Amino acid sequence: MSVRSARSRWVRFGVIFFVCLVAGIPAYRAWKNSEAEKLLANGRQYLRERRSELAEQSLASYLKYQPDDHQAVIQWAEAVIDGKSRKPADAARLACEALAGIPDASPFAAEARMREARLTLFVLLQPEKAESLLQKSRTLDPAPMDVHFLLWKVFDLTERFQFAEPHFWATYERSPEEIKTNRLAEWYLSQFSTNSANASLDRLLGFIAADQTTSEQVVVARLDSFVEHEPESTLNLTAKAAFLLHLREREAAGKLLDQADLRADSRTNEFFLATRISYLLDLGRLKEADSLFEQWNAAKDGYPYFKTLARIQQLVRRDDKGAVENFEKAIQLWPGPVDWSNLHFMAQSMARLGDRTGAEQTRAKAKEVELLMEMDVHRTLRAALNTLNSPESLQQFEDFYSKIGRETEANAWRSRREALKNR
């Protein structure tokens, strides 16, 4: 056979091979897509049936074909969490790693951050990281109820109920009509009995047995766990210190605040700043308190800031006029209306300014608010929580909130009462 003939044969062979290859590519792609679709369908079916291990396997195989299907990544993470083959913390870390890989540009990014936050809070016990993830989710999509609900609960679990109000109302507005009364009941507990409000979550987290009630020891155990699992967090140290101050354990609280003071973000954390400055003022360490206040690099439009500024003006700078102005601002913001100490402090400054009538009226208002915070008042309201299907019980909450000047809550309870009567 001549060289020319052999070359011709190889050329023809090459052409035939190329044609077959090109013709086979669509067929291969079709087969590949068919296999991927089967794996995805199987994975989703297994997930619905709670056959988590099989769901995880099918979805993992599918993601080898389609790694950028972010909805499938979320479903795979769900299968991992529902499975029984790993310890909860190991499963949570694995799922969080996958969810974190979903880029912000994805239409599923907001949901991924929210799910990652839920695992970070309830399984990994890292509230500061969870809060950061939830804020990111809210930036990507401000609408979902779950994000606001979780932010509300993060604030409650870390002794910051005073920061929760915007997220409660966002949760309430997005809640189905049939659970809105229960939401208001949860909010009442969040405002006036935060430990009780947290009891169901503390059971979920394993700090209370099913047949036990909450206690101060439970709160300390939860805050200890947060510090242990997120040791570099200024938030966690401050949360525990704040609760210890509530228990009047000043020495232990002071040591935690000293630790937090060394953290790089301490001057931008309003919870830490307000807590430590209040602690220093109570100890009479006025110059230290004023020096720390001068370094305040956090939000300057909330209750912690205005109350702290008013106390600095009153006790350190002897500026009673400024103190009265800022106490009035603090009283307008939650929990200002029920923190009767603000009214007592304001009355002191008013008296020094020569406004005796105003001072007496303010003291009388302080006494009125203080009496509304008495245990007997709230024992009656707590009993009314057991009969939320009664218009009379809802009226009790409406009246209470009207007395403390919280018309938003009073109107909400009135709306629920009217809806109940119109059924």
N, C-alpha and C positions, 0 to 999 in steps of 0.2 A: 504494500500500500504506500502510495506516495505521501510525502510530507504534506502536500497541499490537501489531499483527500482526508488525512487524519485531522488536520486543522479544521476542515469543514465540518467533520463529525463532531468535534468538541464545541464548535460554535453552535451547531444545531442543538446539541445537548444542553449547552448553557442557556440558549433561548427558551427551550422547553422547560428547564428547571425554573427559570425566572418567571415564566408565565404561570406555572403551577404554584410557585411561591406566592405571587401576587394574588392569584385567584383564591389561594388558601387563607390569606390574611383575614378577609371578612368572615370566612367560616370560623376561623379560630377565635376572632373577636366575638362572634355571635355565641360560640360555645362558652367562652370565658364569661361573657355577660350573663348567659343563662345560668351558669354555675354560681356566679356571684348573687344573682337574684334569688336562687334557691336557698343559698346560705343565709341571706338577709331575711327572707320570709320565714325560714325555719327558726332563726334566732329570735325574731319577734314573737313567733308563736310560742316558743319555749318560755320566753319572758312572760307572756300573758298567763301561761300555765304554771308559773313559778318554778319551772325546772331550770334553775339558775345556772348550774354547771354546764348543761347542754347549750343554753342560750349564750353563755360566755364563749364556749368553743366555736359555735357557729358564727357568731359575730366577729370573733377574732380572725377566723378564716376569711370571712367576707372582707374585713378591713385590709387584708393583704392585697386584695384586688382593688379596693376603693378606700385608700387611707384618708382621703379628704372628705369622706362622708361624715360630717361632724354630728349629725343626728344619731348615726350608728355608734359613734364614739360614746355619746351620752348613754345610749342604751347598753353598750358593753359595760360601761362603768356601773350602771344600775345592776346588771347581772352579777358583777364582781361583788358588790355590796350585799346583794341578796343571797349570795352563795354561802355555804357552810364549811368550805374547805380551808378557810384562812381565819386567823384571828381578826377581830373587827378592826383593830388599828392597822394591821398589815393590809387588809382589804381597802380601808379608807385611803391609806397612802398611795396604793396602786391606782385606785380610781381617781384620786386628786391629780396624780401625775398625768394621767390621760386627759382629764378635763382641762388642766392648765395648758395643754398643748393646742387647744382650740384657740385660734387667733381672734383678736378683738374685732377684726373685719368680718368674721363669720356671723350669719344671722342667728346662730345658736350660741353666740358668745355670752350674752346676758344670762341665759339659762345655765350655761356651764359654770360661770362664776358663782351663781346662786347655789348650785348643787355642791360645788367645791366648798363654799362657805358653810353649808349645812353640815357636811362631813367634818370640816375643820373644827366647828364649834362642838357638835354633839358626840363625835367619836374621838377626835384628836385633842379636844379640850384646849383649844387655842383661840380665845375670843378676840384678841386684837387682830390676828390675821384674818379671822372670819369677818370681822367688821370691815376691814380693808377690802376684802373680796366683795362684800355686799354693796359697799359704796361704789365699787367699780361696776358691778352689775346694774346698779341704779343709774349710773352715768350712761351706760349702754342702752338701757330701756327702763324708764322711770315708772312704767305702768304696773308690773306684776305685784299682786298682793303679797305673795310669799316673801319677797325681798323686804318690804316694809315691816311685815310681821316679825321676821327674823331680826331685823335691826332693833325693833322694840324690845324683843326678848334679850338680845345681847346687852342692851343698856340695863335692863332689869337685873340680869345675872351678874353684872359687874358693878353693882351699887350706884348706878347712874340713872335712876328712874327719872330724874329731873330733865334728862336729855331726850326722853322717849316720846314726848307728846306729838311731834309732827308725824312720826311713824305710826303711832296709834291711829290718828285721824285718817291717814292714808290707807291703813288697813281697814278701818271701819267703813270708809266710803266705798271700798272695793269688795266688801263682804256681801255674800248673799243675804237677801232680806230676812230669811228665816233664822239667821244666827246673829243678827245685829244686837239684839237684847243681850245675848250671852257675851258679845264683844264688850258692851258697855260694862257688864258685870266684871269682866276680866280687867278692864281699865280702872274701875273703882279699886279693886284689890292691888293693882299695880301702883296706884297713887297712894294708898293708905295702909296697905299690908303687903309689901313687896315680897316678903318671905313666903307668905301664903300663895301669892300669885305665881311664885317660882316652884311651888311644891311638885306640880306634875312634871316639870322639866327635871327637877332634882331626882325624881323617881326614874325618869327616862335615862338620866346620866348615871344612875346607880348609887346615888348618895342617900336615898331613902328606900327602905323596903316597902313593899306594897301595902303592908298592914301598919306602917308607921306614919306619924305626923312629922311635920318639919320642926326645926329647932335652930337655935343660934349655932349649935355645934355642927349642924348640917351645912349652914352657910359658910362657916370657917373651913370645913372640909372641902367644899367646892372651890372656895377661893385659894386654898392651899394647892389644890390640884391644878388650877389655872397657872399659878406661879411655877409649879413643878414642870408643867408641859410647855410653858412659854416663859422661861426664866429671864429673858432679856426685855420683857415687856414692862414699860413704865405703867401702863394701864393696870396690869394685874397687881403690882406692888401697891399702887394707890388704892385700888379697890379693897384689898385686904386691910390696908391701913385705915381707910374710911370706916370700915365695919368695926375694927377694933376701937376706934375713937367712939363709935356709937356704944360700944360695950364699956367705955371709959378705961380701956387699957392703953393709956397714953404712952407709956414707955415702949411697949412693943410696937405700937403704931409709929412712934417717932423713929425707931430704927429702920422700919420699912421705908418711911419717907426720906430718910437720909440716903438709903440705897438708890431710891428713885431719883433723887436730886442729882446724882452723878451721871444719869443717862443723858445721851446727846439730845434727845427730843423733849426733855423735861420742860423747857421754856416755851414749847409750843403746845403743851398739853394742858388745856384749861382745867380739867378735872384735877390733875396733880397740883397746879398752881393754886387753885382755890382751896384745896384740902390742906396743903402745907401752910399757906398763909394764915388760914383760920387756926390751925394748930399753933403756929408761932404767936399769933395774937392772944390766944387763950393762955399761953405760957408767959405772956408779958414780954416776949422778945420782939419789941416793936421795931427796932432799927432793922433787924434781920427781915422782918415781914415787909417793911417798906422797901428794902433793897431788892427783895425777890419780886415784889410787885412792879418795880421799875423795869424788870427784865421780862415782863409779861409780853409774850410774842404770840399769843393765841387769840381766839375770837374775842371781840370786845362788844358784843351785842346781845349777850345772853344773861340769864339770871346769875350764874356764878361770877361773872365779871362785875355786874352792877352792885351786887351785895358786897363783894370783896373790896371794890373801890370805895363804897360808902363806909365800910368799917375802917379802912385805912385813913380816910379823910377824918372820921370821927375820933379815932383813938391815937393816931400818929400825927396827922397834920393839923389837927384842931380846926378843921374847916367844917363847921356845923352846917352852914348853908349848902355847901356841896354835898355833904352827907345826906341831908334831907332830900335833895333833888335825886340822888342816886338810889336811896331807899325807895322812893316813890316809883322809880323805874323798875326796881327789882320786884316790887309788890305786884306789878302788872303782869309779870311773867311767872309761869309755873316753876317751882311750887310756892312762889311769893305770896299768893293769897292765903295760904294756910300756914306759913311760917311766921307765927305771931311774934317771934323774937325780933323780926325786922321792925314791927310796929313799936315794940318797947324801945329799941335802939333809936328809932326816929323820934319818939317822944322825948328822949333825953336831949337830943340835939335841938329840938324845937323849944324846950324849956330854957336851954342855955341861950337861945336866940331871943328870948323874951316873949315867945308866943305861948303863954300859959293856957289859953283856951284851946288852941290847937293841940298842945301836948296832952291835955286832959281828954280831949275827944279821941286822940290816937291811942291813949292807954285804955280807954273804954272799948275801943274797937279791938285792941289786942286781947283783952279779957274775953270779949265775945267770941273771937276766933279760937282762943285757947279752950274755951268750954265746948266748942264744937268738935274739938279733937279728943275729948274725953272718951274713955273706954265704953261708957254706957251708951253713948250716941252710936258708936260704931258696932257695938254688940247688937243693937237693934237693926242696924243696916245689914250686918252680916247674916242675921236671921232672915231678913227679907230676900236675900239671895236664893233662899231655898224655895221661894214662891214667886218666881218671875213670871208666872202665868196669871198673876193677880194684878189688876190695875192699881189696887191700893199699895202694893209693894213698890211698883214703879213710881207712884206718886211720892213715896218716901224719899227716893233718890232725887227726884226732881226738886223737892223742897229743900233737901240738904244742899244740893249744888247751888240753888238760888241764894241760900243763906251765906255761902262762902264767896258769892259773887262770880261764880263760874257759869255764865249763861249758856255757853256752848254745850256743856254737858247737860245742863238743865233742859235745854231745848231738845237735845237728843233723847233724853228719857221721856219727855213729853210726847215726842213723836212716836216712840215705841208704845207708850200707854194708849195713845189715840188709835194706833194701828191694831192694838190688842182689842180695844172696845169695838172696833169696826169689823172684826172678823165675822 
